[in-house]
Amino acid sequence: MGSPLRKWKKYMNTDLKIAFIGAGHLAESIIHALVDKLGVNGQNITIFDINEEQYKKYVKLNVRTAHKYYEILDSGDIIFLMVLPQNFAVCLPEIKNCNMVLTKKIFVSTAAGITTEYIESEIGQKVAVIRTMPNTPISLGKGMTALCHNSNTSDKSFKTICDIFAALGENIILPEDKMNAIISVNGSSPAYVYLFAEAMLKGAIAQGFTEDEIYPAVLQSLIGSFEMLKNSGKSPGELIKSVAVPGGTTEKALDSFYSDNFAETVKKAMLACTKRADELTKEYCGD
């Protein structure tokens, strides 16, 4: 398949100018990937945040900083919109009011619930818009990012953005009507895993272990299990059967999960996640 750097050079050169509106943790992870893994010069990256204290953590990356919307728009061929959903109502009019021709730029959003149609409409020009939903493990290069794009986006431009996120983990390409639902699968799911790990810790502590002595065992058990899911070639159901010997200890634990309707609880939580994403779309995009 080739390295992300080779893919990047095939479709776009590393002299491309990239700008970030919003300079929080997610932006930092992407910028590190651009500089460290894709070979982009920090001087070709510009950041803009209303909280300029954020700029301090980028000093070593040698990126440029902007202080006005027109500065950040002028500095980038690719514009990452990395603000919260509720802030798009402020951000997009500011972009529109700069009265700049933006049709050759690529806008990339990471916000939950915000549609490509809404972004294009509020900017007021036929701009390329790519909607993404990454998750927090991208900071370790182990993320999963879902992506879609509007009709103004060329295949070449979309491939460039996909390659950026490929340097942070793996990608899934979806139609936009599935972008709210995918949040429950990849965007929010790390928190489910952390909650399960925390519950295991509490269960172990209740049996007399200290957190310090048992945490490595919990952690490695989860890591090993995920590796089995990824590399064994077996389905989750097959792997469950390989651990749960009839009449054994695991079977008793699973019986408890089943009696408490564990699978339905997870499904209910995922549906609640998607419902909130749909609410965000209606609230902020009017769809």
FIDRENTI-56811 format. One record per residue: residue in three letters; z, y, x of N, C-alpha, C in turn. Coordinates in steps of 0.05 Angstrom, whole numbers, padded with zeros to 5 digits, always signed. Each point is the difference from the previous one (the first is absolute). Layout:
// residues N
AlaZYXZYXZYX...
END
This chain:
// residues 287
Met+00000-00024+00016+00000+00024-00016+00000+00025+00017Gly+00010-00001+00024+00000+00023+00018+00025+00017-00004Ser+00005+00016+00021+00024+00016-00001-00004+00024-00017Pro+00022+00012-00012-00003+00025-00015-00014+00022+00015Leu+00005+00001+00027-00012+00021+00016-00031-00003+00000Arg-00009-00025+00004-00029-00004+00000-00012+00006-00027Lys+00014-00008-00022-00010+00007-00027-00002+00030-00003Trp+00021+00014+00009+00001+00029-00003-00025+00012+00014Lys-00005-00008+00024-00021+00012+00016-00028-00007-00012Lys-00001-00022-00015-00025-00007-00012-00008+00019-00023Tyr+00020+00009-00014-00005+00016-00024+00005+00030+00004Met+00020+00007+00016+00006+00028+00005+00010+00002+00028Asn-00005+00023+00013+00010+00002+00028+00028+00012+00000Thr+00013-00004+00023+00028+00008+00002+00003+00031+00003Asp-00022+00014+00000+00002+00030+00000+00003+00011-00028Leu+00000-00017-00020+00003+00009-00028+00026+00015-00003Lys+00000+00022-00015+00023+00016-00004+00015-00010-00025Ile+00026-00004+00003+00016-00012-00022+00024+00018-00005Ala+00005+00006-00026+00021+00018-00008+00019-00013-00019Phe+00025+00008+00001+00021-00012-00018+00014+00022-00015Ile-00001+00000-00026+00017+00017-00017+00024-00016-00008Gly+00023+00006+00013+00023-00017-00002+00004-00015+00026Ala+00023+00003+00013+00004-00012+00026+00025-00017+00002Gly+00005-00015-00021+00024-00018-00001-00004-00026+00015His+00016-00020-00007+00000-00025+00015-00026-00015-00002Leu-00012+00000-00024-00026-00014-00003-00022+00013+00017Ala-00001+00026-00001-00019+00014+00017+00004-00006+00030Glu+00025-00001+00008+00006-00006+00028-00010-00028+00008Ser+00003-00020-00018-00010-00027+00006-00030+00000+00003Ile-00014+00014-00018-00029+00001+00002-00009+00014+00025Ile+00013+00022+00006-00008+00016+00024+00005-00017+00026His+00021-00015+00001+00005-00017+00023-00022-00021+00002Ala-00010-00011-00023-00022-00019+00001-00025+00013+00010Leu-00005+00024-00009-00024+00015+00009+00000+00004+00030Val+00023+00009+00010+00002+00007+00029+00002-00025+00017Asp+00019-00018-00007+00006-00023+00017-00019-00023-00003Lys-00011-00005-00024-00017-00023-00004-00029+00006-00003Leu-00007+00024-00010-00028+00006-00004-00011+00020+00020Gly+00018+00010+00018-00010+00016+00022-00007+00029-00007Val+00010+00009-00023-00006+00028-00008+00017+00019+00017Asn-00012+00021+00010+00014+00021+00015+00019+00015-00019Gly+00025+00003+00008+00019+00015-00017-00009+00028-00007Gln-00016+00012+00017-00010+00027-00005-00021+00001-00022Asn-00010-00024-00009-00018-00002-00022+00014-00005-00027Ile+00027+00000+00002+00017-00004-00024+00016+00025-00005Thr+00000+00009-00025+00016+00023-00008+00018-00007-00023Ile+00025+00010+00001+00019-00006-00022+00009+00026-00013Phe+00006-00002-00026+00010+00023-00015+00022-00010-00019Asp+00023+00013+00001+00022-00007-00018+00016+00025-00006Ile+00009+00003-00025+00015+00024-00007+00027+00000+00015Asn+00009-00024+00008+00024-00002+00016-00008-00003+00029Glu-00002+00022+00014-00010-00001+00028+00019-00013+00020Glu+00024-00008-00009+00018-00016+00016-00013-00027+00007Gln-00018-00009-00018-00014-00026+00004-00016+00001+00025Tyr-00009+00023+00009-00018+00002+00022+00012-00010+00027Lys+00027+00002+00001+00014-00007+00025-00006-00029+00009Lys-00002-00018-00019-00003-00028+00007-00028-00007+00010Tyr-00018+00019-00002-00028-00004+00008-00007+00012+00028Val+00020+00012+00013-00005+00013+00025-00013-00018+00021Lys+00011-00024+00002-00010-00019+00021-00028-00010-00006Leu-00008+00002-00026-00027-00009-00007-00021+00021+00004Asn+00009+00024+00008-00019+00022+00007-00019+00008-00022Val+00010-00001-00025-00017+00008-00023+00002+00030-00004Arg-00019+00010-00015+00000+00028-00007+00016+00004-00026Thr+00009+00024-00005+00014+00007-00024-00014+00023-00014Ala+00002+00000-00027-00011+00021-00016+00023+00012-00017His-00004+00024-00009+00020+00014-00016-00009+00011-00026Lys-00026-00004-00005-00012+00009-00026-00020-00022-00009Tyr-00005+00000-00026-00019-00020-00011-00028+00003+00012Tyr-00009+00025+00002-00028+00003+00010-00002-00010+00029Glu+00022+00002+00015+00000-00009+00028-00003-00031+00001Ile+00015-00014-00017-00001-00029+00001-00026-00010-00011Leu-00012+00013-00020-00026-00009-00011-00022+00005+00021Asp+00002+00022+00014-00020+00006+00020+00001-00019+00024Ser+00023-00012+00004+00005-00016+00025-00008-00029-00003Gly-00007-00009-00025-00004-00029-00003-00026-00007-00014Asp-00013-00022+00010-00022-00013-00015+00012-00019-00020Ile+00022-00012+00007+00016-00018-00018+00026+00015-00006Ile+00006+00002-00026+00025+00014-00008+00018-00021-00014Phe+00022-00007+00013+00020-00018-00013+00018+00017-00017Leu+00002-00007-00026+00018+00012-00019+00025-00017-00001Met+00021+00008+00014+00023-00017+00003+00025+00014-00012Val-00004+00010-00025+00022+00013-00014+00008-00018-00024Leu+00023+00005-00011+00010-00015-00023-00017+00006-00025Pro-00002-00019-00019-00016+00005-00024+00005+00026-00013Gln+00026+00008-00002+00007+00025-00014-00010+00025+00014Asn-00006-00003+00026-00009+00023+00015-00030+00005+00000Phe-00015-00019-00012-00029+00004-00002-00007+00024-00017Ala+00016+00006-00020-00005+00022-00017+00002+00027+00014Val+00013+00000+00023+00001+00024+00018-00021-00002+00021Cys-00002-00023+00013-00018-00004+00023-00029+00003-00007Leu-00010-00012-00022-00028+00001-00006-00010+00028-00008Pro+00015+00015-00016-00009+00027-00005-00001+00017+00025Glu+00019-00005+00019-00001+00015+00025-00025-00006+00016Ile-00008-00025-00001-00025-00008+00013-00024+00013-00013Lys-00001-00001-00027-00022+00013-00015-00001+00030+00006Asn+00023+00013+00001+00001+00029+00003-00008+00010+00027Cys-00004-00019+00019-00009+00008+00027-00030+00008-00001Asn-00014-00008-00022-00028+00007-00004-00017-00008+00024Met+00004-00025+00009-00015-00011+00022-00019-00021-00010Val-00023-00004+00013-00017-00022-00007+00011-00026+00012Leu+00007-00019-00017+00014-00024+00008-00015-00026-00004Thr-00025+00002-00008-00015-00024-00008-00006-00019+00022Lys+00002+00009+00025-00005-00018+00023+00026-00012+00011Lys+00023+00006-00013+00025-00011+00009+00008-00024-00016Ile+00018-00016+00011+00010-00024-00013+00030+00005-00006Phe+00008-00002-00025+00028+00003-00008+00012-00028-00004Val+00022-00005+00013+00014-00026-00002+00028+00004-00011Ser+00005-00012-00023+00027+00003-00013+00016-00026+00004Thr+00026+00003+00004+00018-00023+00001+00020+00000-00023Ala-00005+00017-00020+00020+00004-00021-00003-00020-00023Ala+00023-00009-00010+00000-00018-00023-00009+00015-00026Gly-00018-00012-00015-00007+00010-00026-00021+00022-00001Ile-00006+00012+00023-00019+00022+00001-00028-00010+00003Thr-00018+00006-00020-00026-00012-00001-00020+00016+00017Thr-00022-00013+00009-00021+00014+00015-00013+00021-00018Glu-00003-00006-00026-00013+00019-00018+00016+00025-00002Tyr+00027-00002-00002+00017+00023-00002-00002+00017+00026Ile+00000-00012+00023-00002+00015+00025-00026+00015+00002Glu-00022-00014-00006-00026+00013+00000-00001+00023-00020Ser+00010-00005-00024-00001+00021-00021+00016+00025+00008Glu+00023-00004+00011+00018+00022+00007-00011+00016+00024Ile-00013-00014+00019-00012+00014+00022-00025+00015-00009Gly-00013-00011-00021-00022+00015-00012-00027-00003+00014Gln-00002-00020+00018-00026-00005+00014-00004-00030+00001Lys-00025-00008+00004-00007-00029+00001+00007-00011+00028Val+00026-00004+00004+00010-00009+00026+00004-00030+00000Ala-00001-00012+00023+00007-00028+00004+00030-00003-00002Val+00010-00018-00017+00028-00005-00002+00006-00030+00002Ile+00018-00007+00018+00008-00027+00004+00030-00002-00007Arg+00006-00018-00018+00028-00004-00009+00011-00025+00014Thr+00023+00002+00011+00012-00022+00015+00029-00005-00010Met+00009-00024+00004+00028-00007-00004+00009-00018+00023Pro+00011+00013+00021+00011-00016+00022+00029-00007-00006Asn+00012-00017+00017+00029-00004-00002+00013+00006+00027Thr+00027+00000-00001+00014+00010+00024-00003-00017+00025Pro-00006-00027-00002-00004-00015+00025-00024+00010+00017Ile-00016+00019-00010-00021+00010+00017+00012+00013+00026Ser+00025+00008-00002+00012+00012+00024+00003-00020+00023Leu-00001-00026-00006+00001-00021+00020-00027-00013+00004Gly-00021+00011-00013-00026-00013+00002-00002-00025-00017Lys+00018-00003-00019+00001-00024-00017-00003+00007-00030Gly-00013+00022-00005-00002+00009-00028-00022-00013-00016Met+00000+00006-00025-00021-00008-00019-00008+00025-00015Thr-00025+00007+00001-00010+00025-00013-00022-00007-00020Ala+00003+00010-00024-00021-00003-00021-00016+00026+00000Leu-00026-00002-00003-00018+00023+00001-00021-00001-00022Cys-00008+00023-00010-00023+00003-00017-00012+00028+00005His-00024+00005-00011-00012+00026+00005-00016+00010-00024Asn-00006+00025+00000-00016+00011-00022-00030-00002+00007Ser-00017+00009-00019-00029-00004+00004-00012+00018+00021Asn+00014+00021+00008-00010+00018+00021+00004-00010+00028Thr+00014-00022+00003+00007-00011+00026-00021-00019+00010Ser-00011+00005+00024-00020-00017+00012+00014-00026+00011Asp-00016-00021+00003+00010-00024+00011+00010+00005+00029Lys-00014+00017+00014+00008+00006+00028+00028+00013+00000Ser+00004+00019-00017+00026+00015-00001+00022-00019-00008Phe-00006-00017-00020+00021-00018-00010+00007-00020+00022Lys-00019-00010+00015+00005-00019+00022+00017+00013+00021Thr-00004+00025+00006+00016+00014+00019+00029+00000-00008Ile+00006+00006-00025+00028+00001-00009+00012-00028-00001Cys-00016-00019-00008+00010-00028+00000+00007-00009+00029Asp-00015+00009+00019+00006-00008+00028+00025+00013+00010Ile+00006+00024-00009+00025+00013+00007+00024-00017-00010Phe-00001-00008-00025+00022-00015-00011+00000-00029+00011Ala-00023-00010+00008-00001-00027+00013+00016+00000+00026Ala+00002+00023+00013+00016+00002+00024+00029-00001-00006Leu+00008+00002-00025+00028+00000-00009+00007-00026-00015Gly-00018-00019-00001+00006-00025-00014-00025-00011-00012Glu+00001-00006-00026-00023-00011-00014-00006+00016-00025Asn-00025-00003-00010-00009+00016-00023-00008-00018-00023Ile+00000+00012-00024-00012-00013-00023-00015+00022-00015Ile-00025-00005-00007-00017+00019-00013+00000-00006-00030Leu+00006+00020-00017+00003-00005-00028-00016+00021-00016Pro-00006-00007-00026-00009+00021-00018+00023+00018-00007Glu-00005+00025-00007+00022+00019-00004+00018-00008-00023Asp-00011-00014-00020+00017-00007-00023+00022-00020+00007Lys+00000-00010+00025+00021-00018+00009+00019+00013+00020Met-00005+00026+00006+00016+00013+00021+00029+00006-00008Asn+00005+00003-00026+00028+00003-00009+00015-00027+00002Ala-00013-00021-00009+00013-00027-00001+00005-00010+00029Ile-00017+00006+00019+00003-00010+00027+00026+00010+00013Ile+00010+00023-00010+00025+00010+00011+00023-00020-00002Ser+00000-00015-00023+00021-00019-00004-00003-00024+00018Val-00024-00004+00012-00005-00023+00017+00004+00007+00029Asn-00010+00023+00009+00002+00006+00029+00016+00025+00005Gly-00002+00020-00017+00013+00026+00006+00030-00002-00001Ser+00010-00011-00022+00029-00001-00005+00013-00026+00010Ser-00016-00020+00004+00011-00027+00006+00017-00002+00024Pro-00004+00015+00022+00020-00002+00022+00029+00004-00009Ala+00004+00017-00020+00027+00004-00010+00010-00024-00014Tyr-00018-00016-00013+00009-00025-00013+00011-00019+00022Val-00014-00002+00022+00008-00018+00022+00026+00009+00011Tyr+00003+00026+00004+00025+00011+00011+00024-00006-00019Leu-00006+00002-00026+00021-00006-00020+00008-00029+00001Phe-00020-00018+00003+00006-00028+00002+00017-00006+00025Ala-00008+00012+00023+00015-00003+00025+00028+00009-00003Glu+00004+00023-00013+00027+00011-00005+00016-00019-00017Ala-00012-00012-00021+00013-00019-00017+00009-00025+00015Met-00018-00009+00018+00007-00023+00017+00024+00006+00018Leu+00000+00024+00012+00023+00008+00016+00026+00000-00015Lys-00001+00011-00024+00024+00001-00017+00009-00028-00007Gly-00019-00018-00006+00007-00028-00007+00013-00014+00024Ala-00010+00006+00024+00011-00012+00024+00028+00011+00006Ile+00003+00026-00003+00026+00012+00005+00021-00010-00019Ala-00008-00005-00025+00018-00012-00020+00010-00027+00007Gln-00014-00014+00019+00008-00026+00009+00014+00000+00027Gly+00007+00024+00009+00016+00002+00024-00013+00009+00025Phe-00026+00004-00001-00014+00010+00024+00004+00030+00002Thr-00002+00010+00025-00002+00029+00004-00029+00008+00000Glu-00005+00026-00006-00028+00009-00001-00013-00002+00028Asp+00015+00006+00021-00011+00000+00027-00008-00028+00008Glu+00016-00020-00007-00007-00027+00009-00022-00013-00017Ile-00003+00008-00025-00019-00014-00018-00026+00014-00003Tyr-00001+00026+00006-00025+00015-00004-00023-00012+00016Pro+00003-00008+00025-00023-00012+00015-00010-00025-00014Ala+00018-00016-00012-00009-00024-00013-00016+00006-00025Val+00009+00020-00015-00014+00009-00024-00028+00011+00007Leu+00000+00017+00021-00025+00012+00008-00021-00021+00010Gln+00009-00018+00017-00019-00019+00011-00009-00020-00022Ser+00017-00006-00019-00008-00017-00022-00022+00013-00017Leu+00002+00026-00004-00021+00014-00015-00026+00002+00016Ile+00003+00006+00026-00023+00003+00017-00015-00027+00001Gly+00015-00022+00005-00012-00026+00001-00014-00008-00026Ser+00013+00006-00022-00012-00006-00026-00026+00015-00005Phe-00001+00025+00008-00024+00016-00004-00023-00011+00018Glu+00008-00009+00024-00020-00012+00018-00011-00026-00012Met+00017-00015-00013-00009-00025-00013-00019+00007-00023Leu+00006+00021-00016-00018+00008-00021-00027+00008+00011Lys+00000+00014+00022-00024+00010+00011-00017-00021+00015Asn+00013-00018+00014-00014-00018+00018-00001-00029-00007Ser+00016-00009-00019+00001-00029-00005-00024-00010-00016Gly-00013+00017-00014-00022-00008-00017+00009-00012-00027Lys+00026+00001-00005+00011-00010-00025+00006+00022-00019Ser+00000-00006-00026+00007+00020-00020+00030+00004-00001Pro+00010+00022-00012+00029+00003-00002+00013-00024-00014Gly-00013-00010-00021+00011-00023-00014+00003-00025+00017Glu-00020-00005+00017+00001-00023+00018+00022+00004+00020Leu+00003+00024+00010+00021+00005+00020+00028-00004-00012Ile+00003+00009-00025+00026-00004-00014+00006-00030-00001Lys-00020-00016-00008+00005-00029-00002+00007-00013+00027Ser-00011+00012+00022+00005-00012+00026+00029+00005+00009Val+00013+00020-00012+00028+00006+00008+00019-00013-00020Ala-00008-00001-00025+00019-00009-00021-00002-00030-00004Val+00017-00015+00014+00001-00029-00003+00015-00006-00027Pro-00011-00018-00016+00013-00007-00025+00029-00008+00003Gly+00017+00013-00015+00029-00006+00001+00014+00013+00023Gly-00015+00017+00015+00012+00013+00024+00012+00028-00006Thr+00008+00013+00021+00013+00026-00002-00019+00022-00009Thr-00025+00000+00011-00020+00020-00008-00006-00002-00029Glu-00003-00024-00011-00006-00004-00028+00022+00014-00017Lys+00025-00002+00008+00021+00013-00016-00002+00030+00001Ala-00007+00011+00024-00004+00029+00002-00023+00009-00018Leu-00022-00015+00001-00024+00007-00016+00006-00002-00030Asp+00016-00021-00008+00008-00003-00028+00014+00025-00009Ser+00017+00012+00017+00015+00024-00007-00020+00024-00003Phe-00019+00002+00018-00021+00021-00003-00015-00004-00026Tyr-00008-00024-00006-00016-00005-00024+00016+00006-00025Ser+00026-00007+00000+00016+00004-00024+00005+00030-00005Asp-00001+00016+00022+00003+00029-00002-00027+00014-00004Asn-00021-00017-00003-00027+00011-00005-00009+00019+00022Phe+00002-00010+00024-00007+00016+00024-00028+00010-00001Ala-00020-00017-00006-00028+00008+00000-00005+00021-00021Glu+00012-00002-00023-00004+00020-00021+00013+00027+00008Thr+00022-00002+00015+00013+00025+00010-00018+00015+00019Val-00013-00015+00018-00018+00013+00019-00024+00011-00015Lys-00011-00015-00019-00023+00010-00016+00007+00025-00015Lys+00024+00000-00012+00009+00024-00015+00002+00024+00018Ala+00011-00004+00025+00002+00022+00019-00027+00011+00008Met-00019-00018+00004-00027+00009+00007-00014+00015-00022Leu+00004-00009-00025-00011+00015-00023+00013+00027-00003Ala+00026+00002+00006+00013+00026-00001-00011+00019+00021Cys-00007-00011+00023-00012+00016+00022-00027+00011-00009Thr-00017-00017-00011-00026+00008-00010+00002+00020-00023Lys+00019-00004-00017+00004+00019-00022+00006+00028+00010Arg+00016+00001+00021+00007+00026+00011-00024+00013+00013Ala-00017-00016+00013-00025+00010+00012-00018+00012-00022Asp-00002-00015-00022-00016+00010-00022+00011+00026-00012Glu+00026+00002-00001+00013+00024-00009-00006+00024+00018Leu+00000-00005+00026-00007+00021+00020-00029+00009-00004Thr-00018-00019-00006-00028+00008-00005-00002+00018-00024Lys+00013-00008-00021-00001+00016-00025+00014+00027+00004Glu+00022+00000+00014+00016+00025+00004-00015+00020+00017Tyr-00012-00009+00022-00012+00018+00019-00030+00003-00001Cys-00014-00021-00011-00029+00001-00001-00010+00004-00029Gly+00018-00004-00019-00008+00005-00028-00017-00022-00012Asp-00001-00024+00014-00016-00022-00011+00015-00017-00019
END
